Amino acid sequence: MNRARNVAEALKRVALGFERVLTDTDARAGTPQKRLNETASARALRLLGEYFLTMTQAGMDVESEIWRIAYRLYALSRIELGTLEPAGSPVETALFAYKRLLAMISLEPQSLSPGELDWAAEYLARISGQVHVQEQRPPGFDGAWYWLDPHGGAEPQACVRRDPPEGKSLLFFSTTGLARRAGEQLARHEGGRGGNELGVDPNFPDVQPASLLERLRQRWATPPKREQPRRKQDYKVEACVGLPNIWAVLHSNDKQPQSLVSHWTVSNESPGGYAIMQLQGRASGLSAGMAVALRRDALDPWNLCVVRWLRSDAAEHIEIGLQMVSRGAIPVQVGFRGGETANGMACALVLPVLPALRQHQAVMAPAGTYTSRRFSLVSDIDRLYIAQCRLLTLDLQTSNVELFQFEIDPYPI
């Protein structure tokens, strides 16, 4: 983590060096001003993009100063003989680099794994020209509008979460164009006309591109907002992190070693989830999209959750946001036709009906398990039980797990 912070700080220092060159009259001597402004600003803004990526991949908060620096560089790229004029639009320009940096905030980076963030950043490097930037207040804020106070001390805000203040000079941008471009690519992929453009990339082996792009498309079309109130709390819980560990603890009826369980503090909760902070125990390997089981003590059932975001300002302090998906779970094994596991079966959890979320039982399995509509389910809790099942809906897919509703197949093959 210290290494990531050091790398990020070095990137910021170099970007600030470019800004000093742009504001130093002697350094500009002999170079056409517009070309220097455009190229130096673009390089500096790309460095700030790498700063943003490095910090968020490590789970650290980005300094608010970055947004003021980025706007100054963007403004410098447009100055020629004291006038403001729009920058060009090719990939190499400062405007494109600034749009990419703005778009990265719309990724909700704390909710993505490091590999997903890498993939998304590369994707944005190709399509960030679809971001629309303007200085005039839009007539309405329906859709994916964000606002930024370029001289203030906060990151860009989605208009659906926080109204832009009146009487201030603000910058507005929309990610609707990103959503449209992603939707077009997903449609080609689903229609079999996209080739392998959304196939698994060997450079990102843990990323499911089609699933990730659909999540990003939804965020670019309508930025998520919190719909349930949170209540501050301060009580201790036990946590089991990772689907394999949860399966092992449930299958052994809590007779597995205590090393699989760590201790955390709940800092706030809502009807749909929790925010928890680490106290002690194992927390290595955490990433967005992982399964986590929580309970207050050994007599309580486990609540099954999925990591929605992760923050870490220091190696010994980790805070994660959890979305609850089930109260209780049963360890099973599932096997799909064409599955890639060695014996054709994967360890999974059966989740009960939860009227507010789903009307059928569901299965949480490792990412990549689902390969067809029909699958076999085996349980050896108390007695051996085997059934052939039919998948109904795929409700959740992350880089770590997938969750789908199912029913017992009335016409087994």
HUPE-V207247 format. One record per helix or strand of 2 or more residues. SS is the DSSP state (alpha for helix, beta for strand). FROM is the first residue (numbers start at 1). TO is the last residue. Records with the same first field share a line. If there is no record, write none. Layout:
SS = FROM-TO / FROM-TO
This chain:
alpha = 2-23 / 25-28 / 33-57 / 65-77 / 94-105 / 109-111 / 114-130 / 176-190 / 202-204 / 209-221 / 243-251 / 258-260
beta = 79-80 / 83-84 / 132-134 / 145-148 / 157-158 / 171-174 / 231-241 / 261-270 / 273-280 / 291-295 / 303-314 / 317-327 / 330-336 / 346-351 / 362-366 / 374-379 / 385-397 / 401-408
